[in-house]
Amino acid sequence: MSRLGTAPAEAYRKAGLPRHVAIIMDGNGRWARSRGLPRAEGHRRGVQSIRDVVKHANAIGLEWLTVFGFSSENWSRPADEVSELMGLLKLFIRRDLAELRRGNVRVRVIGGRDNLSGDIAGLLIEAEEKTVGNTGLNLVIAFNYGGRDEIVRAARAVAGDVAAGRLRAEEVTADLVAARLDTAGMPDPDLIIRTSGEQRLSNFLLWQAAYAEFVFVPDYWPDFDGAAFDRAIGEYLGRERRFGGLPQKSEAR
């Protein structure tokens, strides 16, 4: 699988490229600390890794890429770090949006928006609206996102429909709940990658990860690149997926 990095997109598809890859981008602070640099520098280098991985995913013909940009729990971090992260988000959208449009990348954002400042909310809407017609890679940014919060919001929507008489309780199904999640209309992730050696979900895509394959890599996020992405996909391709039934080789579904 090491040859995948130099292969055309068609070779990836024939090899069984996963349809949807999600990434928990972890280790910016530890990357910076290991080099005697401020945490802010780790976050800045992490943004460059996002650029590189998005470009690589688009080049190999991946259909969906979801990145965990900022969790609903991250607001509890020190105010100066949160401010730095918000600044990087603004810079990423303002600087990279034109390139994403040219690259035929469609941007989607999942997560709660009720408590976002007007400038941040406006930028997220702008990124979605200006790329809505693109037909290449779907780049999903999980921002102000938490899996439990997402499920609670979906449950409230279902409960509201039942209370209003639009839906009977016995009609509630898994598909009906999924249609009210932030990821409605998206395929569930086939592969979830987490960097930095940590091995946990951290409240990310809890519902959607039911049958995902997990690859945990030791690299801190700022060191993660296209080659590391290919290695993770290579590991995925060697797995047998069961989905509760008999073994089957990993392949795009």
PAZAPA-4460 file (N, C-alpha, C; in steps of 0.05 Angstrom, whole numbers, plus 32768, in hexadecimal, padded with zeros to 4 digits):
% residues 253
    n_x    n_y    n_z   ca_x   ca_y   ca_z    c_x    c_y    c_z   seq   type   mol
   8010   7FE8   8000   8000   8000   8000   8011   8019   8000     1      M     A
   802A   8017   8004   803B   802F   8004   803C   803D   7FE9     2      S     A
   8035   802E   7FD4   8035   803A   7FB9   801D   804C   7FB4     3      R     A
   8009   804B   7FC6   7FF1   805A   7FC1   7FF6   8078   7FBF     4      L     A
   800B   8082   7FCD   8010   809F   7FCD   8017   80AA   7FB2     5      G     A
   8021   8099   7FA0   8029   80A2   7F86   8015   8099   7F70     6      T     A
   8000   808B   7F78   7FED   8080   7F65   7FD8   8094   7F5E     7      A     A
   7FCC   8093   7F45   7FB6   80A5   7F3E   7F9D   809E   7F4E     8      P     A
   7F8A   80B0   7F4D   7F71   80AC   7F5D   7F64   8092   7F56     9      A     A
   7F64   808A   7F3C   7F57   8071   7F34   7F62   8059   7F42    10      E     A
   7F7D   8059   7F47   7F89   8042   7F55   7F7F   8040   7F71    11      A     A
   7F7A   8057   7F7E   7F6F   8057   7F99   7F53   804A   7F99    12      Y     A
   7F43   8052   7F86   7F28   8048   7F85   7F27   802A   7F80    13      R     A
   7F39   8020   7F6F   7F3A   8004   7F6A   7F44   7FF4   7F82    14      K     A
   7F55   8001   7F92   7F5F   7FF4   7FAA   7F4A   7FF3   7FC1    15      A     A
   7F34   8002   7FBD   7F1F   8002   7FD1   7F21   8019   7FE4    16      G     A
   7F27   8031   7FDA   7F2A   8049   7FEA   7F11   804C   7FFB    17      L     A
   7F13   8051   8015   7EFB   8056   8026   7EEC   806E   801B    18      P     A
   7ED3   806D   801E   7EC2   8083   8014   7EC5   809C   8026    19      R     A
   7EC7   8097   8040   7EC7   80AD   8054   7EDC   80A8   8069    20      H     A
   7EEF   80BA   806B   7F03   80B9   8080   7EFF   80D1   8093    21      V     A
   7F00   80CC   80AD   7EFF   80E1   80C1   7F18   80E1   80D1    22      A     A
   7F21   80F9   80D9   7F3A   80FC   80E7   7F37   810C   8101    23      I     A
   7F41   8101   8117   7F43   8110   8130   7F5F   811B   8130    24      I     A
   7F62   8135   812C   7F7C   8141   8129   7F87   8148   8145    25      M     A
   7F99   8138   814F   7FA1   813B   816B   7FC0   813E   816D    26      D     A
   7FC9   814E   8180   7FE5   814F   8186   7FF3   8169   817F    27      G     A
   7FE4   817E   8177   7FF1   8197   8170   8002   81A2   8188    28      N     A
   7FF6   81A2   81A0   8004   81AD   81B7   801D   819D   81BE    29      G     A
   801A   8182   81BD   8031   8171   81C4   8047   8174   81AF    30      R     A
   803F   8177   8195   8053   817B   8180   8063   8194   8186    31      W     A
   8055   81AA   818E   8063   81C3   8194   8075   81C0   81AD    32      A     A
   806A   81B4   81C1   8079   81B1   81DA   8093   81A1   81D6    33      R     A
   8091   818C   81C5   80A9   817B   81C0   80BF   818A   81B2    34      S     A
   80B8   81A1   81A6   80CB   81B2   8198   80D1   81CC   81A6    35      R     A
   80C7   81CF   81BE   80CB   81E7   81CD   80BD   81FF   81C1    36      G     A
   80A7   81FB   81B4   8098   8210   81A7   807E   8215   81B5    37      L     A
   8072   822D   81B2   8058   8232   81BF   8042   8221   81B2    38      P     A
   802D   821B   81C1   8017   820B   81B7   800B   8217   819D    39      R     A
   800B   8232   819C   7FFF   823F   8185   800E   8237   816B    40      A     A
   8028   8232   816D   8036   822A   8155   802E   820E   814D    41      E     A
   8028   81FD   8160   801E   81E2   8159   8003   81E4   814A    42      G     A
   7FF2   81F5   8153   7FD8   81F9   8145   7FDC   8204   8129    43      H     A
   7FEF   8216   8126   7FF4   8221   810B   7FFF   820C   80F9    44      R     A
   8011   81FB   8103   801B   81E6   80F2   8006   81D1   80ED    45      R     A
   7FF3   81CE   80FF   7FDD   81BB   80FB   7FCB   81C4   80E4    46      G     A
   7FC8   81DE   80E1   7FB7   81E8   80CB   7FC5   81E1   80B0    47      V     A
   7FDF   81E2   80AF   7FED   81DB   8096   7FE9   81BD   8090    48      Q     A
   7FE8   81AD   80A5   7FE3   8190   80A1   7FC7   818C   8095    49      S     A
   7FB4   819C   809F   7F99   819A   8093   7F9A   81A0   8075    50      I     A
   7FA8   81B5   806E   7FAA   81BC   8052   7FB6   81A5   8042    51      R     A
   7FCB   8199   804C   7FD9   8184   803E   7FC7   816B   803B    52      D     A
   7FBA   8164   8050   7FA9   814B   8050   7F90   814F   803E    53      V     A
   7F84   8167   803F   7F6D   816C   802E   7F76   816B   8011    54      V     A
   7F8C   8176   800A   7F96   8176   7FEE   7F9B   8159   7FE6    55      K     A
   7FA7   8149   7FF8   7FAD   812E   7FF1   7F94   811D   7FEE    56      H     A
   7F81   8121   8000   7F67   8112   7FFF   7F59   8118   7FE5    57      A     A
   7F59   8132   7FDD   7F4C   8139   7FC4   7F5A   812D   7FAC    58      N     A
   7F75   812C   7FAD   7F84   8122   7F96   7F7F   8104   7F92    59      A     A
   7F7B   80F5   7FA8   7F78   80D8   7FA5   7F5B   80D0   7FA0    60      I     A
   7F49   80E4   7F9F   7F2D   80DE   7F99   7F1C   80D6   7FB0    61      G     A
   7F24   80DC   7FC9   7F13   80D6   7FE0   7EF9   80E6   7FDE    62      L     A
   7EE3   80DA   7FE5   7EC9   80E7   7FE3   7EC3   80F9   7FFB    63      E     A
   7EC9   80EF   8013   7EC2   80FD   802C   7EDA   80FD   803F    64      W     A
   7EE0   8115   804A   7EF5   8118   805E   7EE9   812A   8074    65      L     A
   7EE8   811F   808D   7EDF   812F   80A4   7EF6   8133   80B7    66      T     A
   7EFA   814C   80BF   7F0F   8153   80D2   7F03   815F   80EB    67      V     A
   7F0D   8156   8102   7F03   8160   811C   7F12   817A   8122    68      F     A
   7F06   8190   811A   7F15   81AA   811D   7F14   81B6   8139    69      G     A
   7EFC   81B5   8146   7EF9   81C2   8160   7EE1   81B6   816D    70      F     A
   7EE5   81AB   8185   7ECF   819D   8192   7EBF   81B1   81A4    71      S     A
   7EA7   81A8   81AB   7E97   81B9   81BC   7EA3   81BB   81D8    72      S     A
   7EB6   81A9   81DF   7EC3   81AA   81F9   7EDC   81BC   81F8    73      E     A
   7EE5   81C3   81E0   7EFE   81D2   81DE   7EFB   81EF   81E8    74      N     A
   7EE2   81F8   81EC   7EDE   8214   81F6   7EE9   8217   8212    75      W     A
   7EEE   8200   8220   7EF8   8202   823B   7F16   8206   823C    76      S     A
   7F23   8206   8226   7F40   820B   8225   7F46   8228   822C    77      R     A
   7F5F   822F   8232   7F66   824B   8238   7F5C   825E   8223    78      P     A
   7F53   8276   822B   7F47   8289   8218   7F5A   8290   8202    79      A     A
   7F74   8293   8208   7F87   829B   81F3   7F8A   8285   81DE    80      D     A
   7F89   826B   81E6   7F8B   8255   81D3   7F72   8254   81C2    81      E     A
   7F5A   8258   81CE   7F42   8258   81BE   7F42   826E   81AA    82      V     A
   7F4C   8285   81B2   7F4D   829C   81A0   7F60   8296   8189    83      S     A
   7F76   8289   818F   7F89   8281   817A   7F7C   826D   8166    84      E     A
   7F6D   825A   8170   7F60   8246   815F   7F4B   8253   814E    85      L     A
   7F3C   8266   8159   7F28   8274   8149   7F35   8285   8133    86      M     A
   7F4C   8291   813A   7F5A   82A0   8126   7F64   828E   810F    87      G     A
   7F6D   8277   8116   7F77   8264   8101   7F60   825A   80F0    88      L     A
   7F49   8256   80FC   7F32   824E   80EC   7F2B   8264   80D8    89      L     A
   7F2A   827D   80E1   7F24   8293   80CF   7F38   8295   80B9    90      K     A
   7F52   8292   80C0   7F67   8294   80AC   7F65   827D   8098    91      L     A
   7F5F   8265   80A1   7F5D   824E   808F   7F47   8253   807B    92      F     A
   7F2F   825C   8084   7F19   8260   8071   7F1F   8276   805E    93      I     A
   7F29   828D   8069   7F2E   82A4   8057   7F45   829E   8043    94      R     A
   7F59   8290   804C   7F70   828B   803B   7F6C   8274   8028    95      R     A
   7F5E   825F   8031   7F5C   8246   8022   7F42   8242   8012    96      D     A
   7F2E   8252   8017   7F14   824E   800B   7F16   824F   7FED    97      L     A
   7F25   8262   7FE2   7F27   8265   7FC5   7F34   824C   7FB9    98      A     A
   7F49   8242   7FC6   7F56   822A   7FBC   7F44   8212   7FBE    99      E     A
   7F35   8210   7FD3   7F22   81F9   7FD6   7F0D   81FA   7FBF   100      L     A
   7F04   8212   7FB9   7EF1   8215   7FA3   7EFD   820C   7F89   101      R     A
   7F15   8215   7F84   7F23   820D   7F6B   7F28   81EF   7F6A   102      R     A
   7F2D   81E3   7F81   7F32   81C7   7F82   7F1A   81B6   7F82   103      G     A
   7F02   81C2   7F7F   7EE8   81B4   7F7D   7EE2   81A6   7F98   104      N     A
   7EEB   81B1   7FAE   7EE6   81A7   7FC9   7ECC   81B4   7FD4   105      V     A
   7EBA   81A4   7FDE   7EA3   81AF   7FEB   7EA6   81AF   8009   106      R     A
   7EA2   81C5   8017   7EA5   81C7   8034   7E8A   81C5   8041   107      V     A
   7E89   81B4   8056   7E71   81B2   8067   7E7B   81B4   8083   108      R     A
   7E6A   81BF   8095   7E71   81C2   80B1   7E5C   81B5   80C2   109      V     A
   7E65   81A5   80D5   7E52   8198   80E8   7E59   81A2   8104   110      I     A
   7E45   81A2   8115   7E48   81AC   8130   7E34   81C2   8137   111      G     A
   7E31   81C8   8150   7E1E   81DC   8159   7E26   81F8   8150   112      G     A
   7E13   8209   814A   7E1A   8224   8141   7E0C   823A   8151   113      R     A
   7DFA   8232   8164   7DEA   8245   8172   7DFB   8259   8182   114      D     A
   7E12   824F   818D   7E21   8260   819F   7E3A   826C   8192   115      N     A
   7E3C   826B   8177   7E53   8275   8169   7E51   8293   8165   116      L     A
   7E67   82A1   8165   7E67   82BE   815F   7E5F   82C2   8142   117      S     A
   7E55   82D9   813C   7E4B   82DF   8122   7E60   82DD   810C   118      G     A
   7E79   82E5   8112   7E8E   82E4   80FD   7E96   82C7   80F7   119      D     A
   7E97   82B6   810B   7E9E   829A   8107   7E87   828C   80F8   120      I     A
   7E6F   828F   8101   7E58   8283   80F4   7E56   828C   80D7   121      A     A
   7E5B   82A5   80D2   7E5A   82AF   80B7   7E6F   82A3   80A5   122      G     A
   7E87   829F   80AF   7E9C   8292   809F   7E95   8275   8098   123      L     A
   7E89   8267   80AC   7E82   824B   80A6   7E6D   824A   8091   124      L     A
   7E59   825C   8092   7E44   825C   807D   7E50   8264   8062   125      I     A
   7E63   8277   8062   7E70   827F   8049   7E7F   8268   803C   126      E     A
   7E8D   8259   804D   7E9C   8242   8042   7E8A   822D   8036   127      A     A
   7E73   8228   8043   7E60   8215   8038   7E53   821F   801E   128      E     A
   7E4A   8238   801F   7E3B   8243   8008   7E4D   8246   7FEF   129      E     A
   7E66   824E   7FF3   7E77   8253   7FDC   7E82   8239   7FCF   130      K     A
   7E7F   8223   7FDD   7E88   8209   7FD2   7E72   81F5   7FCD   131      T     A
   7E59   81FE   7FD0   7E42   81EC   7FCF   7E40   81DD   7FB4   132      V     A
   7E49   81EA   7F9F   7E47   81DE   7F85   7E5D   81CB   7F7D   133      G     A
   7E72   81C8   7F8E   7E89   81B8   7F88   7E81   819A   7F8A   134      N     A
   7E8F   818A   7F7A   7E87   816D   7F78   7E9E   815B   7F7F   135      T     A
   7EB5   8165   7F88   7ECB   8154   7F8F   7ECA   814C   7FAC   136      G     A
   7EE1   814D   7FBA   7EE2   8146   7FD6   7ECE   8156   7FE7   137      L     A
   7EC0   8148   7FF8   7EAF   8155   800C   7EC0   8158   8026   138      N     A
   7EC8   8170   802C   7ED7   8176   8044   7EC4   817E   805A   139      L     A
   7EC1   816D   806F   7EAF   8173   8085   7EC0   817C   809D   140      V     A
   7EBA   8194   80A7   7EC8   819F   80BE   7EB6   819C   80D6   141      I     A
   7EBE   818C   80EA   7EAF   818A   8103   7EB9   81A1   8115   142      A     A
   7EA8   81B5   8118   7EAF   81CD   8127   7E99   81D2   813C   143      F     A
   7EA3   81D7   8155   7E90   81D9   816C   7E7F   81C0   816C   144      N     A
   7E8C   81AA   8168   7E7E   8190   8165   7E84   817E   817D   145      Y     A
   7E6F   8170   8185   7E71   815A   8199   7E5D   8145   8192   146      G     A
   7E65   812C   8192   7E53   8117   818A   7E3A   8114   819B   147      G     A
   7E3E   8117   81B6   7E27   8115   81C7   7E13   812C   81C3   148      R     A
   7E1E   8144   81BF   7E0D   815B   81BA   7DFD   8157   81A0   149      D     A
   7E0A   814C   818C   7DFD   8147   8172   7DE6   8134   8176   150      E     A
   7DEA   811E   8185   7DD5   810B   8189   7DBE   8117   819A   151      I     A
   7DC5   8127   81AE   7DB0   8134   81BE   7D9F   8146   81AC   152      V     A
   7DAC   8156   819B   7D9D   8168   8189   7D8B   8158   8177   153      R     A
   7D94   8141   816D   7D84   8130   815B   7D6C   8125   816B   154      A     A
   7D72   811C   8184   7D5C   8111   8195   7D47   8126   819B   155      A     A
   7D4F   813E   819F   7D3C   8154   81A4   7D2A   8158   818C   156      R     A
   7D37   8157   8174   7D27   815B   815B   7D13   8145   8158   157      A     A
   7D1A   812C   815E   7D08   8115   815C   7CF2   8118   8170   158      V     A
   7CF9   811F   8189   7CE6   8123   819F   7CD2   8139   8198   159      A     A
   7CDC   814E   818B   7CCA   8164   8183   7CB6   815B   816E   160      G     A
   7CBE   814A   815B   7CAC   8140   8147   7C97   812D   8153   161      D     A
   7CA0   811D   8167   7C8D   810B   8175   7C78   811C   8184   162      V     A
   7C82   8130   8193   7C71   8140   81A3   7C5C   814F   8192   163      A     A
   7C65   8157   817A   7C53   8167   8168   7C41   8155   8158   164      A     A
   7C43   813B   815B   7C32   8128   814D   7C3A   8123   8130   165      G     A
   7C52   812C   8129   7C5B   8127   810D   7C68   810B   810B   166      R     A
   7C6C   80FE   8122   7C7A   80E5   8122   7C71   80D5   813A   167      L     A
   7C6D   80BB   8136   7C66   80AA   814C   7C7F   809D   8158   168      R     A
   7C80   8099   8172   7C98   808E   817F   7CA1   8074   8172   169      A     A
   7C8E   8063   816B   7C96   8049   815F   7CA1   804C   8143   170      E     A
   7C9F   8064   8138   7CAB   8068   811D   7CC8   8071   811E   171      E     A
   7CD2   8076   8136   7CEE   807F   8138   7D01   8068   8132   172      V     A
   7D12   806C   811F   7D26   8058   8117   7D42   8065   8117   173      T     A
   7D56   8053   8114   7D71   805D   8113   7D75   8070   80FB   174      A     A
   7D69   8069   80E4   7D6B   807A   80CD   7D5F   8095   80D1   175      D     A
   7D48   8095   80E0   7D3B   80AF   80E5   7D4C   80C0   80F7   176      L     A
   7D59   80B5   810B   7D6A   80C4   811D   7D82   80CE   810D   177      V     A
   7D8E   80BD   80FC   7DA5   80C5   80ED   7D9F   80DC   80DA   178      A     A
   7D86   80DD   80D1   7D7F   80F3   80BF   7D7D   810E   80CD   179      A     A
   7D7E   810E   80E8   7D7D   8127   80F7   7D98   812E   8103   180      R     A
   7DAC   811E   80FE   7DC8   8124   8107   7DD4   8139   80F4   181      L     A
   7DEA   8145   80FD   7DF8   8158   80ED   7E02   814C   80D3   182      D     A
   7E07   8132   80D3   7E12   8124   80BC   7DFD   8118   80AA   183      T     A
   7DE4   8121   80AC   7DCF   8116   809B   7DD7   8118   807E   184      A     A
   7DD3   8103   806F   7DDA   8103   8053   7DF7   80FB   804D   185      G     A
   7E07   80F8   8062   7E23   80F0   805F   7E26   80D2   8065   186      M     A
   7E39   80C5   8057   7E3E   80A9   805F   7E4D   80A8   807A   187      P     A
   7E49   8093   8089   7E58   8090   80A2   7E76   808C   809B   188      D     A
   7E88   8094   80AD   7EA5   8090   80A7   7EAC   8073   80A5   189      P     A
   7EBC   806C   8091   7EC7   8051   808F   7EDF   804E   80A0   190      D     A
   7EEF   8064   80A2   7F08   8064   80B0   7F0A   807D   80C1   191      L     A
   7F12   807A   80DA   7F17   8091   80EC   7F34   808F   80F4   192      I     A
   7F43   80A4   80EF   7F5F   80A6   80F6   7F62   80B9   810D   193      I     A
   7F72   80B2   8121   7F7A   80C4   8136   7F98   80C6   8138   194      R     A
   7FA2   80DE   8139   7FBF   80E2   813B   7FC8   80E5   8158   195      T     A
   7FE1   80E5   815D   7FEF   80EA   8176   7FF0   80D1   8188   196      S     A
   7FE7   80BA   817F   7FE9   80A2   8190   7FD2   809E   81A3   197      G     A
   7FC0   80B1   81A6   7FA9   80AE   81B8   7F95   809B   81AB   198      E     A
   7F87   808B   81BB   7F75   8077   81B0   7F59   807A   81BD   199      Q     A
   7F4C   808F   81B5   7F30   8094   81BF   7F22   80A6   81AB   200      R     A
   7F07   80A6   81AD   7EF7   80B5   819A   7EF4   80D3   81A2   201      L     A
   7EF5   80D9   81BC   7EF2   80F4   81C5   7ED9   8102   81BB   202      S     A
   7EC2   80F3   81BD   7EA8   80FE   81B7   7EA5   8106   819A   203      N     A
   7EB2   80F7   8188   7EB2   80FD   816B   7EA2   80E8   815C   204      F     A
   7E8D   80F0   814E   7E7D   80DF   813C   7E75   80C5   814B   205      L     A
   7E6A   80C8   8162   7E63   80B1   8172   7E4F   809F   8165   206      L     A
   7E3A   80AA   8159   7E26   809B   814B   7E31   808F   8131   207      W     A
   7E3F   809F   8122   7E48   8098   8108   7E5F   8084   8108   208      Q     A
   7E6D   8081   811E   7E85   8070   811F   7E7E   8053   8126   209      A     A
   7E65   804C   8125   7E5C   8031   812E   7E6C   801B   8121   210      A     A
   7E72   801D   8107   7E80   8008   80F9   7E99   8012   80EB   211      Y     A
   7EA3   8028   80F4   7EBC   8033   80E8   7ED4   8022   80F1   212      A     A
   7EE8   8022   80E0   7F03   8017   80E7   7F13   802E   80F3   213      E     A
   7F24   8027   8107   7F34   803C   8114   7F52   8036   810F   214      F     A
   7F60   804B   8108   7F7D   804A   8106   7F89   8060   8118   215      V     A
   7F99   8058   812B   7FA6   806B   813D   7FC3   806D   8135   216      F     A
   7FCC   8085   8130   7FE8   8089   8126   7FF7   8099   813B   217      V     A
   8011   8094   813E   8021   80A2   8153   8028   80BE   814C   218      P     A
   8026   80C6   8132   802E   80E1   812A   801D   80F6   8137   219      D     A
   8029   810C   8140   801A   8123   8147   800E   812F   812E   220      Y     A
   7FF7   813D   8131   7FE9   8147   8119   7FFB   8158   8107   221      W     A
   800C   816A   8111   801C   817A   80FF   8030   816A   80EE   222      P     A
   8035   8151   80F6   8047   813F   80E6   8038   812D   80D4   223      D     A
   801D   812E   80D4   800D   811C   80C4   800B   8127   80A7   224      F     A
   8011   8117   8094   8011   8120   8078   8005   810B   8066   225      D     A
   8008   810F   804C   7FFC   80FD   8038   8006   80E1   803B   226      G     A
   8020   80DE   8040   802B   80C3   8044   801F   80B5   805C   227      A     A
   801B   80C3   8072   800F   80B7   808A   7FF2   80B1   8084   228      A     A
   7FE5   80C1   8075   7FC9   80BC   806D   7FC7   80A2   805D   229      F     A
   7FDA   809F   804A   7FDA   8086   803A   7FE0   806D   804B   230      D     A
   7FF1   8070   805F   7FF7   8059   8070   7FDE   8051   8080   231      R     A
   7FCF   8065   8089   7FB6   805F   8098   7FA2   8051   8086   232      A     A
   7F9F   805B   806D   7F8D   804E   805A   7F97   8032   8054   233      I     A
   7FB1   802E   8051   7FBC   8014   804C   7FB5   8000   8063   234      G     A
   7FB6   800A   807C   7FAE   7FF9   8092   7F90   7FF2   8091   235      E     A
   7F80   8006   808A   7F63   8002   8087   7F5E   7FEC   8071   236      Y     A
   7F6C   7FEE   805B   7F67   7FDB   8045   7F6E   7FBE   804C   237      L     A
   7F7E   7FBB   8061   7F85   7FA0   8069   7F71   7F94   807D   238      G     A
   7F5D   7FA4   8085   7F4A   7F9B   8099   7F33   7F8B   808C   239      R     A
   7F26   7F7B   809C   7F0D   7F6E   8094   7EF6   7F7B   80A3   240      E     A
   7EE2   7F84   8095   7ECC   7F92   80A2   7EB4   7F7F   80A3   241      R     A
   7EA6   7F80   80BA   7E91   7F6D   80BE   7E75   7F7A   80BE   242      R     A
   7E72   7F92   80C9   7E58   7F9F   80CB   7E44   7F8D   80D9   243      F     A
   7E4D   7F7D   80EC   7E3B   7F6B   80FB   7E36   7F51   80EE   244      G     A
   7E42   7F4C   80D6   7E3E   7F33   80C8   7E58   7F25   80C3   245      G     A
   7E5A   7F18   80AC   7E72   7F09   80A5   7E88   7F1B   809C   246      L     A
   7EA1   7F13   809E   7EB7   7F24   8096   7EB6   7F2C   8079   247      P     A
   7EBE   7F45   8073   7EC1   7F4E   8058   7ED8   7F61   8057   248      Q     A
   7EE6   7F61   8040   7EFE   7F72   803D   7EF5   7F8F   803C   249      K     A
   7F06   7FA1   8049   7EFF   7FBD   8048   7EFE   7FC7   802B   250      S     A
   7EE9   7FD5   8025   7EE7   7FE1   800B   7ED2   7FF8   800C   251      E     A
   7ED3   8009   7FF8   7EC0   801F   7FF7   7EA4   8013   7FF5   252      A     A
   7E91   801F   8003   7E76   8015   8003   7E64   8029   7FF5   253      R     A
***
